[in-house]
Amino acid sequence: MSLYRFKSRETGDLVMLQPSGKRILEILGKDPAGSGILQPAEMPGAIAALRAAAADEEARHQRMKEEAQANGEPEPQFESVSLRMRIAPFIDMMQRCQKADVEIVWGV
């Protein structure tokens, strides 16, 4: 399985497995296929987008659980590591990089 390695001059490298890294980049509207850069000015919007995606996922899972319960069906099973947990280190990295005014790069 391939990896995404997010790098900055402010933090250590953040390494993610391909499915998680790809999903995060898609949420941010970045091309997951190649290299890229996230500028400090983009980071507040990126953080908001990731938090909104995590909240949407949680709401969708809750709806699915409630629907299954209402229909007398077994509760659906989801990944044990939620999107909120997967994005936490990336959000921390963005907050530190934004404060230091340095970019995050990947695929280089």
C-alpha positions as CSV (number, residue, x, y, z in Angstrom):
1,M,0.0,0.0,0.0
2,S,1.4,3.4,-0.9
3,L,1.8,6.3,1.5
4,Y,1.4,10.0,1.5
5,R,4.1,12.0,3.2
6,F,3.2,15.6,4.1
7,K,6.2,17.7,4.8
8,S,6.9,21.2,6.2
9,R,9.8,23.2,7.7
10,E,7.8,23.6,10.9
11,T,6.8,20.1,11.8
12,G,8.1,16.6,11.3
13,D,6.8,14.6,8.4
14,L,3.2,13.3,8.7
15,V,2.8,9.9,7.0
16,M,-0.6,8.5,6.1
17,L,-1.7,5.4,4.3
18,Q,-3.0,6.0,0.8
19,P,-6.7,5.8,1.5
20,S,-6.6,8.3,4.3
21,G,-4.3,10.7,2.6
22,K,-6.2,10.6,-0.6
23,R,-9.5,11.3,1.2
24,I,-8.1,14.3,3.0
25,L,-6.7,15.7,-0.2
26,E,-10.1,15.2,-2.0
27,I,-11.9,17.0,0.9
28,L,-9.5,19.9,0.4
29,G,-10.1,20.0,-3.4
30,K,-6.5,19.0,-4.1
31,D,-5.4,16.5,-6.7
32,P,-4.4,13.3,-4.8
33,A,-2.6,11.9,-7.8
34,G,0.5,14.0,-7.8
35,S,2.5,16.4,-5.7
36,G,1.0,19.5,-4.2
37,I,1.3,22.4,-1.8
38,L,-0.9,23.9,0.8
39,Q,-0.2,27.6,1.5
40,P,-0.6,29.1,4.9
41,A,-3.5,31.3,3.6
42,E,-5.4,28.2,2.5
43,M,-5.1,26.5,5.9
44,P,-8.1,28.1,7.8
45,G,-10.4,27.0,5.0
46,A,-8.8,23.6,4.8
47,I,-9.3,23.1,8.5
48,A,-12.9,24.1,8.3
49,A,-13.5,21.8,5.4
50,L,-12.0,18.8,7.2
51,R,-14.0,19.5,10.4
52,A,-17.2,19.8,8.3
53,A,-16.5,16.5,6.6
54,A,-15.9,14.8,9.9
55,A,-19.2,16.2,11.3
56,D,-21.0,15.1,8.1
57,E,-19.6,11.6,8.5
58,E,-20.7,11.4,12.1
59,A,-24.2,12.6,11.3
60,R,-24.5,10.1,8.5
61,H,-23.4,7.3,10.7
62,Q,-25.9,8.3,13.4
63,R,-28.7,8.4,10.9
64,M,-27.8,5.0,9.6
65,K,-27.8,3.6,13.2
66,E,-31.2,5.2,13.9
67,E,-32.7,3.8,10.7
68,A,-31.4,0.3,11.4
69,Q,-32.8,0.5,15.0
70,A,-36.2,1.8,13.8
71,N,-36.3,-1.1,11.2
72,G,-35.3,-3.7,13.8
73,E,-32.1,-4.4,11.8
74,P,-28.6,-4.9,13.3
75,E,-26.6,-1.7,13.8
76,P,-24.2,-1.0,10.9
77,Q,-20.5,-1.3,11.5
78,F,-18.1,1.4,10.6
79,E,-14.3,1.8,10.5
80,S,-12.9,1.8,14.0
81,V,-10.9,4.9,13.3
82,S,-13.2,7.8,12.4
83,L,-12.4,10.6,10.0
84,R,-12.2,12.9,13.0
85,M,-9.4,10.8,14.4
86,R,-7.6,10.6,11.1
87,I,-7.6,14.3,10.4
88,A,-6.5,15.4,13.9
89,P,-2.7,15.2,13.3
90,F,-3.1,16.9,9.9
91,I,-5.1,19.7,11.5
92,D,-2.5,20.1,14.2
93,M,0.2,20.3,11.4
94,M,-1.8,22.9,9.5
95,Q,-2.3,25.1,12.7
96,R,1.4,25.0,13.5
97,C,2.4,25.7,9.9
98,Q,-0.1,28.6,9.5
99,K,1.2,30.2,12.7
100,A,4.8,29.8,11.4
101,D,3.7,31.0,7.9
102,V,5.2,27.9,6.1
103,E,3.6,25.7,3.5
104,I,2.9,21.9,3.6
105,V,4.0,19.9,0.5
106,W,3.5,16.3,-0.6
107,G,4.6,14.1,-3.4
108,V,7.9,15.9,-3.8
